[in-house]
Amino acid sequence: MISEKVKELKDIQGIDPYQQVFLGSKFILRSNKEFDMVLFDNYYHGNWQLNDTRNFLQLSLPNGSKSILLKVDSITNEVLQLKIDSANFIKFIGFRNPKDAVEGWFDKRMTTFKFTINNEHYSDVSLDPYSINNNRWRVRPQQPETPQQLKQRVMGHLEFFRLLFTDAIKNDKDFVTYNWFVCPLTPANNGIGLKNYKKVKEAWEDCFYDTIQAKQGYDILWKAFDMEIKFPEKEENKYKRGQNMVEQVIRNMD
């Protein structure tokens, strides 16, 4: 729960625990009026629209729920500051994880988000880790999936993970954050591990139709991970090492 995350971070000196929770968050307003947002390790995709007076930003989600309104507090070429009342915020968080929409945030009538522009640019949407095409693996399906569809969902997850390393290598990034998506795989400097299902079960289930198919998806990943995976000892770049090991898992799924 959000309040528990904040509680864990309160002992970190010099860093606001609420700011820590937002590490890895991203809000992208695309020119085609679509948006992608990562918030509290949830991924949202929908459409955005500014009202005529440009003082409200309307976000529409594809699940048929009511639109979410954010007040435009200020807007420049570099900074977008938005305010959202508790009712809309609860509705937003409740879109994916209703249990998180509790204490810790909603004792305040208004929450302010400040977004600053960054220099990330992708020549093609297929290279963008935040695009919907690279995140369909975690959008819960509306009906049960076939074994082949389940395999494709897990494969999409692995391709997404590989893309993160590719992006880090290409853009010479100092670090890669893993706190904005669920992943049973754990990359490390000396290899790659697979988390126990109980540790990822709750978040992993959000990516599948139901608990049964979520476990089936994990088992598909486990079988690929349980085959031979060699650690690239001669590779000095940590991102290339991670990329190499994920690619081995992908090949093991064939």
N, C-alpha and C positions, 0 to 999 in steps of 0.2 A: 504494500500500500504506500501511497505517496508520503503520508505522514511518517511512516516507519523509515522510509528512505531519508527523509529530512533529519529524523532523530539520530540516525547512524552518522550523519555528517556534522552534527553540531560541535563535535570535539575538534574538528579541523580548524586550526588557528589561521586567522587572516583571510579566510574565504567564507563568504556568505553561503550557508548550507542550501538555501533556496536556489542560489545561482548554480551550485554544484549539480542539483537535480537536472538542470537544463543543459548540461554538457552533452554535446552531440545533437542537440535539437536543431532543426532546420525548417525554414518556412520559405517556399519558393512560389512566387507568383509568375506564372508563365504567360507569354504574349498571346497564347491562344485561349486565354481566360480560364485555364485549368490551374490548379494549385496542388502542390505536394507539401506535406508537413510531417515532420517527425517530432512528437511531443510525448514525453514520459514513456519512451520506447514503443509508442504506438505509431502506426503509419496511417496517414489520411490522404485521400486523393478525391478531388471534386472540382467544382467550378467556383470562380470568384467574380464579384462585380462590385464596383464602386457606385454608390447612389449618385444622383444628379448633382448634389451639392458637395460631393466628395468628403462627407463627414462620417459616413458609415461604410464599412467593408462587409459585404454579405458573402458568406461561405455556404455553399450547397453541397451536401454529401450524397452519395449515390444510393443510400439505403432507404430513401423515401422519407427520412425524418425532416423536421422543419429546419429551415435555414438558420444559421448562426450569425448573429450580428456583432461586429466589433466596432467600437467607436474610434474613428481616426483622430487621435489626439494631436498629432503633428506629422507632417510628411515633407521630406526634402529629397534631393537626389541621392543622399547617402543614408538617411535614417528614416525609418517608419515606426512611429510609436502608436500602439493600439491599446484600447481599454476594453475590458469585457466584464460585464456584471456577473454575479455569482450564478444566476439562473442559467445564462447562456454557457458559462464555463462548465457547470455540472452536466449540461446537455452534451457539450463537446466531449468531455472525458467519458461520459456514459455511453458514447457511441461504440466504444470498444470494451471498456472495462468498468462497468457500473460500480463494482466494489471499491474502486479507487476514488470515486466521487464522494468522499466523506470528509473527515476532519483534516486540518492542516492547511486548507486553502480557502475555505468558504465561510470563515468567520469575518472576512472582509467583503464589503459590498462591491468593491471594484478591484480588479487586478490589472496591472499595466504590463504590457510586453513591449520591449524596445528591440527592434531589429535593425542591424547595420549591414550594409552591403558588403559582400566579399568578392574576391577576384576569381573564384572558381568559374571555369567556362569549359563546356564540352562541345566539341565540333559536331557530335552526333548524339541524339538522345539515347542511343543504345549504349553509350559510354557513361551515361549519367547514373550514378548509384541511387539517386532519389526519384528517378522516373518510374511511372506506374508499370511499364513493361519489365523493369528489373525488380519489381516488388510484388508481382502478382502471386508469387509463391506464398505470401503471408496474408493475402486477402481471403478470408474464409469463404469457401464455396457455398452456394445455396442448396446444393443437393449432394448426395453421396457420390464419390468418385470411383472410377474403375481402377484396378491395379495399375494399369498403364498411366492413368492420370495422376495417381499417387506418386508413381516413380518420377513423372515429369515435374511434379510440385517439389519433390526433394531435390531433383536435378537443378531446378530453377534456384533453389536456395544455395546450392553449391556454386552455381555460376555467379550468383550475386556475391558470394564470399570471395571468389576469385577476382571479380571486378574491383572489389575494395583494394586488393593488393596491387592490381594493375594500375588503378588510379593513383595509389600512393607512390608507385615506382615512376610513373609518367610525370607526375606533378611534384616529385621530390618532397613529399610531405614528411614532417617531423614525427608525426604519430598518426595512428589510426584508432578511432574509438569504436568499441564493440558494444557500448551500452544502449544503443538505439535500435537494436533488433535482437531477437531471440536466436540463439544458435547452440546446439549441443556440442559442436566442435570447439575446441580450445587451442588456438595456436600459441606456441611458446618458443623461446629461443633454442630449446634443445629437442623440439619435436612437436607433435600435435596429439591432443587427447580428445576423448569423447566423454562428456559428462554423464553421470548416472541419470536415468530417465526421470527419477523422482525430483531431481533438482531443476529440470526444465519443463516438467509436465504441464504446469498451469499455463505458462506463456506459450509453449509449443502447441497446445490444444487450440489456441486462438487462430492458428494458421490452417486448421483442418475442419471438416464438416462436423465431426464429433470426436469423443474421446477414443473410440475404437480405431478410427482412421488415423488419428494422431499417433497412436502407438504403432500402427502399421507403418506409418511414415518413418518413425524413429527406427524401427526394425530394418527398414530398407537401408537407412543410413548406417546402422550398426554393421550390417553384413558387408557393406562396401569398406567400412573402416577396419573391419576385422581381417581383411586381406592384407597382403604385404604392402607396407608403406615405408620407403627408404628415406632417411634423413639426409638431405643434401649437404654433407659436411664441408665441401669445398666452396660452397656459395657463402660469401661474406655478407651480402645484403639480406637483412632479416625479412624484408617484404618479398624478395624473390624466393627465399626459403619457404615462407608461408604459402606463396602462390604455387610453388612446385608441389608441396604436400597436398594441397587442396586438389590440384590437377590429378594427382595419383588416386585420390578418393573418387573423383569423377570417372576416371578410366576404369576403376574397379566396379562401377555400376553398369558398365557395358556387358 
